[in-house]
Amino acid sequence: MAYFLVFLGSGVYLPYFSLHLAHLGFPGWQIGVVTGLQPAFRWVAAIVWAYVADRFRIRHRLLALTSLGGAFFFVPLLSATAFPTVLLVMSCIALLHGSMIPMLDATVMDHLADLGGDYGRLRLWGSVSFVLGAVGSAPLVHAFSPRVVPLLMLVPAVLIPAALWRLPRSQLGHVAHFQPPWRLLTAPLALFLATAFLLNMSCGAWQGFFALHTASLGLSDTVPGLAWGAAVIAEIALFFWARQVLERISPTSLILVVLVATVVRWLLTAVAQSDVLVVAVQMGHTLTFSAFHIAALLLLTRLVRVESSTSGQALYGLVAMGIGGSAGMSMAGTLVDQLGTAGVFRVEAAVAFLGLVPATLLWRRTRRR
């Protein structure tokens, strides 16, 4: 239930929040600032909350309290229309909700044996809810305009704290072996983080401007939700078979496959014109996100001590989704008025291609071991 509720709101936010901001009259650079700062605020906050959670062994209580505080700030978002107000409210939500995913993932990985032993089949419920959020919101946005988006985000937010409170409360290991995030960095971890940064930087236009891209092609307002829905349906299948996938290919080899597929995905997105092709190409999300994520979680269990598992998750999130995600969306917001959305996707294909450099070095290092 926790994964289901956490990702239900994301299914509304990612495909439609930028469209909501455009409906309010925000220009491209303001949309880029609001959406681009979200991952930065979320993951900077997450690294702080993770340190507190691991250092003082209070992860469960922090998870419930920060989720409750974040839910409160969705209420003023319902009436916010000015750029400074929207930016302030969304920043508060990000600072409080930023810790949810790394703390939730760390809790699940700590207690995976007791929860069935298969992360993918637990995490897929988040993907199921994302589909429901994306596809279910499409007709509502079409019928009531994008102004309905904040209300659709509020509904799951108020239910999340109760679901998180029911999670296992203990943390593995002893506090004496805890290492803060800034002491976790090793050469293999640095190569992994560089790869994650570049991959997520290449996703800026997809996360922040895909709805505007489809609108510029003259496609229906329902296309972004349908594209995200199709992408996550494919994601569900991969999560379901994640254990079998990782029995056949190493995490570092899987990351190389992900990067090549992502380059192809962004190039095809830049040239696709029909709604069917635009939606079909986004099924590559199952590699760009899902395959990379399961490879990342497995690598982190090998590279980070269990006593610092929350901090390891947060460090990965900070560098990848935080710094990388913000850089990608800020870059997209800066370039979109000059190059158009199709041009931005071409640039981001080049960014994903650069990710092959640290990924290849990481693959070689792990093969030598």
Buried (B, 14 or more C-beta within 10 A) or exposed (E): BBBBBBBBBBBBBBBBBBBBBBBBEBEBBBBBBBBBBBBBBBBBBBBBBBBBBBBEBBBBEBBBBBBBBBBEBBEBBEEBEEBEEBBBBBBBBBBBBBBBBBBBBBBBBBBBEEBEEBBBBBBBBBBBBBBBBBBBBBEBBBEEEBEBBBBBBBBBBBBBBBBBBEBEBEBEBEEEEBBBBEEBEEEBBBBBBBBBBBBBBBBBBBBBBBBBBBBEBEBEBBBBBBBBBBBBBBBBBBBBBBBEBBEEBBBBBBBBBBBBBBBBBBBBBBEBEEBEEBBBBBBBBBBBBBBBBBBBBBBBBEBBBBBBBBBBBBBBBBBBBBBBBBBBBBBBBBBBEEBBBBBBBBBBBEBBBBBBBBBBBBBEEBEEE
